[in-house]
Amino acid sequence: MNICVIPARGGSKRIPRKNIRIFHGKPIIEYAISCALESDLFEHVVVSTDDQDIANVARECGAEIPFMRADSLADDHTPTVPVVADAIIKCEAHGWSIENVCCIYPCVPFLRPKDLHDALRLLNEKNVDYLFPIVE
């Protein structure tokens, strides 16, 4: 199964509450969630968050929150990889058999489903374990 993980912690310092701030009429995280859902590439679109308000907005936008992220993975210095690895472990504990994971950051209003399809195509063509595509 393919899953999408959207890491969205609640403690942004530069732009407080940025993941759920309204941008052109929608919470900014809704763009990432909608893109993932519209792509039809994922069996689950999961938001990893430590913040109940973000979790509520994400659920309203169609994402799943099968767990809340630990505070130890939600500080200013935690890299993305441990957050995604934690999400994989917790999702597998729910019995999910995960083949591919796509990480989409929550503040990507210009990401398109086509970009996700192109990234998956590249991943399969190159036969690599991971890919960091550049969207132009």
ABEGO torsion letter per residue (X at the ends): XBBBBBBBBAABAABBGAAABBBGGBBAAAAAAAAAAAAGABABBBBBBABAAAAAAAAAAGBBBABBBBAAAABAABBAAAAAAAAAAAAAAAGBBBABBBBBBABBAABBAAAAAAAAAAAAAAGBABBBBBBX
